[in-house]
Amino acid sequence: MKYTYFASDFHLGIDGKITSQAREKQIVRWLQSIENEAEAIYLVGDIFDFWFEYKTVVPKGYVRLLGKLAELRDAQIPIYFFTGNHDMWMFHYLEQEMAIPIYRAPILRELHGKMFYIGHGDGLGPGDKGYKVIKKVFANATCQWLFERLHPNFGIGLARYLSVKSRETDPVENQFLGADKEWLMMFANQTLAESSTSIDYFIFGHRHLPIDVTLNNQGTRYINTGEWLHTNSYARFDGQQVEILFFENEQGKVFGVD
């Protein structure tokens, strides 16, 4: 049987439960474990904790992951990459080197007769107004051009420092907040209420919790793929249903399961 896989929030470049390099090797082991049964792989944002492509320079490291992605693409396995709030400055490197398309906004995609709404999730739903302003600044071509004028030693070092400081001042909630407080669930329910398209699954990352909840229409499911700093969670679609699974983590817990 062939499966479609969704994973997000590897945050390579910073340490979590294990070091970034050890986590990268773990992710490569996961990709090796699924490659024979993968119909497609969706990487749903924040794969890198920071990424900026200069014209002739990309961030140092990640050779194991990039090499494995290239191997999978050479084997004709489709891979789709969504930018997140930490790697929004991914430009054309993966497209040019591996023919991996880059998506900067959520997409609708039909898979085996099921309609999927897929995106990282940053900037969606109510609240988080400060980040939404910052995202517009970071997405501005002039601001990107100005950052590119910085030498990589300084620019990438500064960005990584700010990324860590941001994480310290805005720690990730480790509890499921419920439908009335989870911004992405609120966004999904509102989208369902306003859309003429029938959607079977919302697939998001960003929240850092593996979540599986049936939405207000009692048919559509909201799936959050979780993260790999601690839980190593991902989602798998078998052509009929989506389930959340864990890699090398026997204590993994899915939040919100009905």
C-alpha positions as CSV (number, residue, x, y, z in Angstrom):
1,M,0.0,0.0,0.0
2,K,1.1,3.5,-0.8
3,Y,0.7,6.4,1.7
4,T,0.9,10.2,1.6
5,Y,3.0,11.7,4.5
6,F,2.8,15.0,6.2
7,A,5.4,16.3,8.6
8,S,6.5,19.8,9.9
9,D,8.5,21.7,12.5
10,F,11.8,19.8,12.4
11,H,13.4,23.2,13.4
12,L,16.8,22.0,12.3
13,G,19.5,24.4,13.6
14,I,18.5,24.3,17.2
15,D,18.7,21.6,19.8
16,G,15.7,20.0,21.4
17,K,15.4,16.7,23.3
18,I,18.5,15.8,21.3
19,T,21.0,17.9,19.3
20,S,20.0,19.3,15.9
21,Q,22.5,17.0,14.2
22,A,21.2,13.9,16.0
23,R,17.6,15.0,15.1
24,E,18.6,15.4,11.5
25,K,19.9,11.8,11.5
26,Q,16.7,10.7,13.1
27,I,14.6,12.4,10.4
28,V,16.7,10.7,7.7
29,R,16.0,7.4,9.4
30,W,12.3,8.2,9.3
31,L,12.5,9.1,5.6
32,Q,14.4,5.8,4.9
33,S,11.7,3.9,6.8
34,I,8.9,5.3,4.6
35,E,10.5,5.7,1.2
36,N,9.3,2.3,-0.2
37,E,5.7,3.1,0.6
38,A,5.6,6.9,0.1
39,E,3.3,8.1,-2.7
40,A,4.2,11.7,-1.7
41,I,5.7,13.7,1.1
42,Y,4.5,17.1,2.3
43,L,6.9,19.1,4.4
44,V,4.6,21.6,6.1
45,G,6.9,24.4,7.3
46,D,9.6,25.2,9.8
47,I,11.8,22.4,8.5
48,F,14.7,24.7,9.4
49,D,14.8,27.0,12.4
50,F,16.3,29.6,10.1
51,W,17.0,29.7,6.4
52,F,18.0,32.5,4.1
53,E,19.2,32.0,0.6
54,Y,21.8,34.5,-0.7
55,K,22.4,34.5,-4.4
56,T,25.3,32.1,-4.1
57,V,25.1,31.0,-0.5
58,V,22.8,28.8,1.6
59,P,23.0,28.1,5.3
60,K,25.8,25.7,6.4
61,G,24.8,22.2,7.4
62,Y,21.8,19.9,6.8
63,V,23.7,17.9,4.2
64,R,22.2,14.6,5.4
65,L,18.6,15.8,5.1
66,L,19.2,17.6,1.8
67,G,21.0,14.6,0.4
68,K,18.1,12.3,1.4
69,L,15.6,14.6,-0.2
70,A,17.6,14.6,-3.4
71,E,17.7,10.8,-3.3
72,L,13.9,10.6,-2.8
73,R,13.3,13.0,-5.7
74,D,15.7,11.0,-7.9
75,A,13.5,8.0,-7.1
76,Q,10.6,10.1,-8.5
77,I,8.8,10.5,-5.1
78,P,7.0,13.8,-5.1
79,I,8.0,16.2,-2.3
80,Y,6.2,19.5,-1.5
81,F,7.7,22.1,0.7
82,F,5.7,24.8,2.6
83,T,7.5,27.7,4.2
84,G,6.8,28.4,7.8
85,N,7.5,31.4,10.0
86,H,11.1,30.3,10.6
87,D,12.0,29.4,7.0
88,M,9.9,31.8,5.0
89,W,13.1,33.0,3.2
90,M,13.3,29.7,1.4
91,F,13.4,30.9,-2.3
92,H,14.4,28.7,-5.2
93,Y,17.2,26.4,-4.0
94,L,15.1,23.3,-3.6
95,E,13.2,24.0,-6.8
96,Q,16.3,24.4,-8.8
97,E,18.4,21.6,-7.2
98,M,15.7,18.9,-6.6
99,A,12.5,20.1,-8.4
100,I,10.7,20.4,-5.0
101,P,8.0,23.1,-5.4
102,I,7.8,25.8,-2.7
103,Y,4.4,26.9,-1.3
104,R,4.2,30.2,0.6
105,A,0.5,30.0,1.4
106,P,-2.0,27.2,2.1
107,I,-3.3,25.2,-0.8
108,L,-6.3,23.1,-1.6
109,R,-5.4,19.6,-3.0
110,E,-7.5,16.6,-3.9
111,L,-6.0,13.3,-2.9
112,H,-7.8,10.1,-3.8
113,G,-11.1,11.8,-3.8
114,K,-10.6,13.6,-0.5
115,M,-10.1,17.4,-0.3
116,F,-7.2,18.7,1.8
117,Y,-6.4,22.2,2.9
118,I,-2.7,22.2,3.6
119,G,-0.4,24.9,5.1
120,H,2.0,25.7,7.9
121,G,-0.6,27.7,9.8
122,D,1.3,30.8,10.8
123,G,-0.6,34.1,10.6
124,L,-4.0,32.3,10.2
125,G,-7.0,32.8,12.5
126,P,-7.6,35.6,15.0
127,G,-5.0,37.2,17.2
128,D,-1.2,37.2,16.8
129,K,-1.4,40.6,15.2
130,G,2.2,41.5,16.0
131,Y,3.5,38.5,14.1
132,K,1.2,39.2,11.1
133,V,2.8,42.7,10.8
134,I,6.3,41.2,11.1
135,K,5.4,38.6,8.4
136,K,4.5,41.3,6.0
137,V,7.8,43.1,6.6
138,F,9.8,39.9,6.2
139,A,7.9,39.0,3.0
140,N,8.7,42.4,1.5
141,A,11.1,42.2,-1.4
142,T,12.9,45.4,-0.4
143,C,13.5,44.1,3.1
144,Q,14.8,40.8,1.8
145,W,17.2,42.7,-0.6
146,L,18.5,44.8,2.4
147,F,19.1,41.7,4.5
148,E,21.0,40.1,1.6
149,R,23.4,43.0,1.7
150,L,24.6,41.7,5.1
151,H,27.5,39.3,5.1
152,P,26.3,35.8,5.8
153,N,28.5,35.4,8.9
154,F,26.7,38.4,10.4
155,G,23.2,38.1,8.8
156,I,22.6,34.4,9.5
157,G,24.2,34.7,13.0
158,L,22.0,37.6,13.9
159,A,18.9,35.8,12.6
160,R,19.6,32.7,14.6
161,Y,20.2,34.7,17.8
162,L,16.9,36.5,17.3
163,S,15.1,33.2,16.6
164,V,16.3,31.7,19.9
165,K,15.4,34.9,21.8
166,S,11.9,34.9,20.3
167,R,11.4,31.3,21.4
168,E,12.5,32.2,25.0
169,T,10.0,35.1,25.2
170,D,7.1,33.1,23.5
171,P,7.3,29.5,24.8
172,V,5.1,27.0,23.0
173,E,2.0,26.0,24.9
174,N,2.1,22.3,25.7
175,Q,-1.6,21.8,26.3
176,F,-4.5,21.5,23.9
177,L,-6.6,24.6,24.5
178,G,-9.9,23.5,23.1
179,A,-11.9,24.5,20.0
180,D,-12.8,28.0,21.3
181,K,-9.1,28.9,21.9
182,E,-7.1,27.1,19.3
183,W,-6.6,29.7,16.6
184,L,-6.1,27.3,13.8
185,M,-9.2,25.3,14.7
186,M,-11.2,28.6,14.7
187,F,-9.8,29.5,11.3
188,A,-10.7,26.0,10.0
189,N,-14.3,26.2,11.3
190,Q,-14.7,29.7,9.8
191,T,-13.2,28.6,6.5
192,L,-15.7,25.7,6.4
193,A,-18.6,28.1,7.1
194,E,-17.6,30.5,4.3
195,S,-16.4,28.1,1.7
196,S,-18.4,26.5,-1.1
197,T,-15.8,23.8,-1.4
198,S,-16.2,20.6,0.6
199,I,-13.0,20.1,2.6
200,D,-12.3,16.7,4.3
201,Y,-9.0,17.6,6.1
202,F,-7.2,20.6,7.3
203,I,-3.5,19.8,7.7
204,F,-1.4,22.3,9.6
205,G,1.9,22.5,11.5
206,H,3.1,25.5,13.6
207,R,1.2,24.5,16.8
208,H,3.8,22.0,18.0
209,L,1.1,19.6,19.2
210,P,-0.1,16.5,17.4
211,I,-3.9,17.2,17.2
212,D,-6.8,15.3,15.6
213,V,-10.2,16.9,16.0
214,T,-13.5,16.7,14.2
215,L,-14.7,20.2,13.3
216,N,-18.1,21.8,13.8
217,N,-19.6,20.2,10.7
218,Q,-19.0,16.8,12.3
219,G,-17.3,15.5,9.2
220,T,-14.1,17.5,8.5
221,R,-11.1,16.8,10.6
222,Y,-8.4,19.2,11.8
223,I,-5.0,17.5,11.9
224,N,-1.9,19.2,13.3
225,T,1.3,17.3,12.5
226,G,3.1,18.3,15.7
227,E,6.9,18.7,15.9
228,W,10.2,16.9,16.1
229,L,12.0,18.8,18.8
230,H,10.4,16.4,21.3
231,T,7.6,14.3,19.9
232,N,8.6,13.2,16.4
233,S,5.0,13.1,15.1
234,Y,3.7,13.0,11.6
235,A,0.5,12.3,9.7
236,R,-0.2,9.5,7.2
237,F,-3.0,9.2,4.7
238,D,-3.8,5.8,3.3
239,G,-6.3,7.0,0.7
240,Q,-9.2,6.8,3.1
241,Q,-8.2,8.1,6.5
242,V,-5.5,10.2,8.1
243,E,-3.8,9.1,11.3
244,I,-1.1,10.6,13.4
245,L,1.9,8.4,14.1
246,F,5.2,8.8,16.0
247,F,8.7,7.8,15.1
248,E,11.1,6.4,17.8
249,N,8.7,7.7,20.5
250,E,6.5,5.1,22.2
251,Q,5.0,7.7,24.6
252,G,3.6,9.9,21.9
253,K,0.1,11.3,22.6
254,V,-2.4,12.7,20.2
255,F,-4.5,15.6,21.6
256,G,-8.2,16.2,21.0
257,V,-9.0,12.8,19.6
258,D,-12.8,12.3,19.8
